[in-house]
Amino acid sequence: MNQPRITAKITFLAAAEGGRDELPANLSSGRYRPHVVIDPNQLRAVTVDSVPEETYFGVTFVNGPAQILPRQSFLADLVLMYWPNVKYEVLSPGVSFTIREGPHTVGYGRVESVAPWFVKDFPELADMKPPLRGTENLRRLVKAYAAKGVDHIKVLATERAGLADQDPRKRTFTDDELIAIVDEARKAGLKVAAHAHGDEGAYAAVNAGVRSIEHGTWVSDKTLRLMKAKGTWLVSNIFGDSDGRPMGSIFSTDPILVERSRTMWPQAVEVTRRAYQMGVQVVGATDIGYERYSIRAGGQSPITRWALPRQAYPKWQRSRPSRRRRRNSSRSTKEQVQSGKG
C-alpha cells in the first residue's frame, strides 16, 4: 500500500468487556479494516449546532503480531485507507482512540508516531522521520513549504495543552533550531507564528524572531518586555460561551484537561492584561472557527470583558472582521486590539 500510515499502541478488549469473541488473526495480512474513533475533546471540533460526538477514520492494520491476546498491548502500523480524500492529520502522536467494528468498541489505542504526511507532495523529504529535529532538517522543511506557496509558518515552541499526556509548559525546539526556522522563513519572505504556553519556549521563540506568540499562557514580564522591544504580537485565545465560562470547560471531559482548563484560563487572562499594560501589541483569536461558539459569544468580546480595560472595547468593535471575512476564515481570524501605548 502506498497510503500514509501511523504506528499505534493497541489493546483489544476481552469478550467479557464487550470485545470480540475471537481476536483478528495475522494483523500483517491487511485484512483487518475497522474504524478508529477519536474523542471530540481531543479534536476540539465545533459545528454550528452542536459538538459532534464522534469522528470515524477507516484504517487497515498491517505489520502487527501474528497472534494477540486480550488486554495485552502491542505495536502495529495502521494504513490510512482513504487519504487524501479524508483528512487524517488529527491522528497525531499522543492522540488516543477507540477501535470500532460498526457500533461496537472492541479495543483502544494511542498514536505513537506518524509517517510524514507530506511524502507524496514532498518526495524530496521522504527520508525524514518524525520527530523532525536538527537545524538542517528544519531548514529543508521550511524551504519545501515555501516552495509550495504557503503564506506563513507556524511552529510548536512548546507542547500542546489539549493532550493530557503533554506538558504545555515544556519547550520543544532548541534555540538554534528556532533560529534556523525563522531565518529560512525570512529568506522566503515569510513570517513565523509560534504556539507557546510556557515561558522558556516563548522567550526562545521571540528571541529567534517570530512574529507572534500564540497563547502565551505563562509568559513572564521578561518575555513581554522582549516582545515589546521586538514588536512581537501576543495572540490571546481568551474566549468563552454566553454564560462566561472558559471554552475549555465545554470541550473536555478528561479530568486532567478539565483541571488544566480551570488553571490555565485565569493565567491567560492575566498575561493578556499585563501585555496590554506593558504596551505589547495584543491580538484576539478564537482558536476555533467562526461558528456557534466564537470570539463574539455573549455579545461582547471575552478579551475586553475579562482582560482589557473598558476603553479598549470601542476600538475592538470597530476592528472586527467583515461578515465576508468571517465566512472565509478557516480557524482563527485575528482581530487587532489597540496596544497599551495609547
C-alpha positions in Angstrom: 0.0 0.0 0.0 1.3 3.5 -0.9 -1.0 5.3 1.6 0.5 7.0 4.7 0.4 5.1 7.9 0.7 5.6 11.6 2.3 3.4 14.3 0.0 2.9 17.3 0.0 1.1 20.6 -3.1 -1.2 20.5 -5.0 -3.1 23.2 -8.0 -5.3 22.4 -10.8 -5.8 25.0 -11.7 -9.2 26.3 -15.0 -10.7 25.2 -16.4 -10.2 28.7 -15.8 -6.5 28.3 -17.7 -6.3 25.1 -14.8 -7.2 22.8 -14.6 -9.8 20.1 -15.2 -13.4 20.8 -12.2 -14.2 18.6 -9.4 -11.6 18.1 -8.3 -10.9 14.5 -5.5 -13.3 13.3 -2.4 -12.3 11.5 -2.8 -8.5 11.5 0.0 -8.2 8.9 -2.3 -9.7 6.3 -4.0 -6.3 5.7 -7.4 -7.9 6.0 -8.5 -6.3 9.3 -10.1 -3.0 8.5 -12.0 -1.4 11.4 -12.6 2.3 12.2 -10.7 4.3 14.8 -12.7 6.9 16.6 -11.3 10.0 18.3 -12.9 11.6 21.2 -14.1 15.1 20.2 -12.5 16.6 23.3 -9.1 15.9 21.6 -10.4 17.2 18.2 -11.8 20.5 19.7 -14.2 20.3 16.8 -17.2 22.7 16.6 -20.2 22.8 14.3 -22.9 25.4 14.0 -25.4 23.4 16.0 -23.5 21.1 18.3 -20.2 19.5 19.1 -20.0 16.2 17.1 -20.0 13.2 19.3 -17.5 11.1 17.3 -15.3 11.1 14.3 -14.6 7.8 12.4 -11.5 7.1 10.4 -11.1 4.0 8.2 -7.8 2.1 8.7 -6.1 -1.1 7.7 -3.9 -3.0 10.2 -0.6 -4.1 8.9 2.7 -5.1 10.4 1.2 -6.4 13.7 2.0 -9.5 15.6 0.7 -12.9 14.2 -1.0 -13.7 17.5 -2.6 -11.3 20.0 -4.3 -11.7 23.4 -6.9 -9.6 25.1 -5.6 -6.8 27.3 -2.0 -7.3 26.0 -0.7 -4.2 24.3 1.3 -4.3 21.2 2.6 -2.0 18.4 1.0 -2.1 14.9 1.1 0.0 11.8 -2.3 1.4 10.6 -2.7 2.4 7.0 -4.9 5.5 6.4 -7.1 4.0 3.8 -8.9 7.0 2.4 -6.1 9.5 2.4 -6.0 12.2 0.8 -9.8 12.3 0.4 -10.2 12.1 4.2 -8.1 14.4 6.4 -6.3 12.2 8.9 -4.0 14.9 10.2 -5.7 14.8 13.6 -4.2 11.4 14.2 -1.1 13.0 15.6 1.3 11.5 18.2 -0.3 11.2 21.6 -3.9 11.1 20.4 -6.0 8.3 21.8 -8.8 6.4 20.0 -11.1 3.5 20.3 -11.3 0.7 17.7 -14.8 0.2 16.4 -16.5 -2.5 14.4 -19.8 -0.9 13.5 -21.2 0.4 16.7 -19.1 -1.9 18.9 -16.0 -0.9 20.7 -13.5 -3.8 20.6 -10.3 -2.1 21.7 -8.4 1.1 22.1 -5.1 2.6 21.1 -2.8 5.6 21.1 -0.8 7.1 18.2 2.9 6.7 18.8 4.3 8.1 15.6 3.2 9.3 12.2 4.9 8.8 8.8 5.3 12.3 7.3 2.0 13.5 5.7 4.0 15.3 3.0 5.8 12.3 1.4 3.7 12.4 -1.7 3.7 16.2 -2.0 7.3 16.5 -1.0 9.2 13.4 -2.3 12.5 15.2 -1.6 11.7 14.9 2.2 10.9 11.2 2.1 14.0 10.4 4.1 12.8 12.4 7.1 11.3 10.6 10.0 9.3 12.2 12.9 10.1 13.9 15.2 11.9 16.3 12.9 14.9 17.7 14.7 18.2 19.4 13.7 18.7 22.8 12.0 19.4 21.4 8.6 16.3 19.2 8.6 14.2 22.1 9.7 15.6 24.4 7.1 14.8 21.8 4.4 11.3 21.6 5.7 10.7 25.3 5.7 12.2 25.6 2.1 9.8 22.8 0.9 6.8 24.5 2.4 7.8 27.9 1.0 8.2 26.4 -2.5 4.6 25.3 -2.3 3.4 28.9 -1.7 2.4 28.9 1.9 1.8 32.4 3.4 3.3 31.8 6.8 5.0 29.2 9.0 3.7 28.1 12.4 5.9 26.3 14.9 5.2 24.5 18.2 7.6 26.1 20.6 6.0 24.3 23.5 3.9 21.1 23.8 0.2 21.3 23.5 -2.4 21.9 26.2 -5.2 19.9 24.6 -3.5 16.5 25.0 -3.5 15.2 28.6 -0.1 13.4 28.3 1.7 16.6 27.1 3.0 19.4 29.2 2.2 22.8 27.7 4.9 24.5 29.7 7.6 22.2 28.1 9.6 23.7 25.2 10.2 21.7 22.1 13.0 23.1 19.8 16.4 24.3 20.8 17.5 28.0 20.4 19.5 27.1 17.2 16.5 25.1 15.7 14.1 28.1 16.3 16.6 30.5 14.8 17.0 28.2 11.7 13.3 28.1 11.2 12.8 31.8 11.4 15.9 32.5 9.3 14.8 30.2 6.5 11.3 31.6 6.6 12.6 35.1 6.4 14.7 34.3 3.3 11.4 33.2 1.6 9.6 36.3 2.7 7.5 34.5 5.3 6.7 35.3 8.9 6.7 32.7 11.7 4.0 32.3 14.4 4.9 30.3 17.5 2.5 28.3 19.6 3.8 28.7 23.1 2.3 28.4 26.5 5.4 28.1 28.7 7.8 31.0 29.3 11.0 29.3 28.3 9.8 28.2 24.8 8.1 31.6 24.3 11.2 33.6 25.2 13.3 31.4 22.9 10.9 31.9 20.0 10.7 35.7 20.5 14.5 35.9 20.7 14.7 33.9 17.4 12.5 36.5 15.7 9.0 35.0 15.4 6.2 37.5 14.5 3.7 36.3 17.1 3.3 34.2 20.2 0.1 32.2 20.1 -1.4 31.7 23.7 1.5 32.9 25.9 -0.2 31.5 29.0 2.7 31.6 31.3 5.0 34.2 29.8 6.9 36.4 32.2 7.4 40.1 32.2 10.9 39.5 30.9 9.4 37.8 27.8 6.8 40.5 27.4 9.5 43.2 27.5 11.4 41.4 24.8 8.2 41.1 22.8 7.6 44.8 23.1 11.2 45.6 22.1 11.0 43.3 19.0 7.4 44.2 18.0 6.2 40.6 18.6 2.4 40.2 18.8 0.7 38.3 21.6 -2.2 36.3 20.2 -4.6 35.8 23.2 -7.1 33.0 23.0 -9.4 34.1 25.7 -12.9 33.0 24.7 -16.0 31.6 26.4 -19.6 30.8 26.0 -22.5 33.1 26.6 -22.5 32.3 30.3 -18.9 33.5 30.6 -17.3 30.1 31.1 -13.9 29.4 29.6 -14.3 27.5 26.4 -12.1 24.7 27.6 -14.8 23.6 30.1 -17.1 22.9 27.1 -14.8 20.7 25.2 -13.2 18.5 27.7 -14.5 15.6 29.9 -11.0 14.3 30.6 -10.3 15.2 34.3 -6.7 16.3 33.5 -7.9 18.6 30.7 -10.8 20.0 32.8 -8.3 20.9 35.6 -5.8 22.2 33.1 -8.5 24.5 31.6 -9.5 25.7 35.0 -6.0 26.7 36.0 -4.7 27.9 32.6 -7.6 30.2 31.8 -7.1 32.8 34.6 -3.4 32.7 33.7 -4.2 33.6 30.1 -6.5 36.5 31.3 -3.7 37.8 33.5 -1.0 37.7 30.9 -3.2 39.4 28.3 -3.8 42.2 30.8 -0.1 42.5 31.6 0.8 42.5 28.0 -1.7 45.3 27.3 -0.4 47.4 30.2 3.2 46.9 29.1 2.5 48.1 25.5 2.7 44.8 23.7 0.6 44.5 20.6 -2.4 42.2 21.5 -4.4 40.2 19.0 -7.6 38.4 19.9 -8.3 35.0 18.3 -10.7 32.2 18.9 -8.5 29.1 18.3 -11.7 27.8 16.8 -13.8 28.6 13.7 -16.4 31.4 13.4 -19.3 29.1 14.4 -21.7 28.7 17.2 -19.1 29.5 19.9 -16.9 32.3 18.6 -14.9 35.2 19.9 -18.2 37.2 19.7 -20.0 34.9 22.1 -22.2 36.5 24.6 -22.5 39.8 22.8 -19.1 41.2 24.0 -15.7 40.1 23.2 -14.3 38.0 26.1 -10.9 39.6 25.7 -12.5 43.0 26.6 -14.9 41.5 29.1 -12.2 39.8 31.2 -8.7 41.1 30.3 -8.6 44.6 28.9 -9.9 48.0 30.2 -13.3 49.1 29.1 -11.9 51.9 26.9 -10.4 49.3 24.6 -13.8 47.9 23.8 -15.0 50.5 21.2 -11.8 50.1 19.2 -12.2 46.4 19.3 -15.7 46.7 18.0 -14.6 48.9 15.1 -11.8 46.5 14.1 -13.9 43.3 13.9 -13.7 41.5 10.6 -16.4 41.9 7.9 -19.1 39.3 7.5 -17.4 38.0 4.4 -14.1 37.7 6.1 -15.6 35.8 8.9 -17.2 33.3 6.4 -13.9 32.8 4.7 -11.9 32.4 7.9 -10.7 28.8 8.3 -9.8 28.8 12.0 -8.7 31.9 13.9 -9.3 35.2 12.1 -7.4 37.7 14.2 -8.8 41.0 15.4 -6.4 43.7 16.5 -6.8 45.3 19.8 -5.2 48.7 20.5 -1.9 48.3 22.2 -1.3 49.8 25.6 0.6 52.7 24.0 -2.4 54.9 24.0 
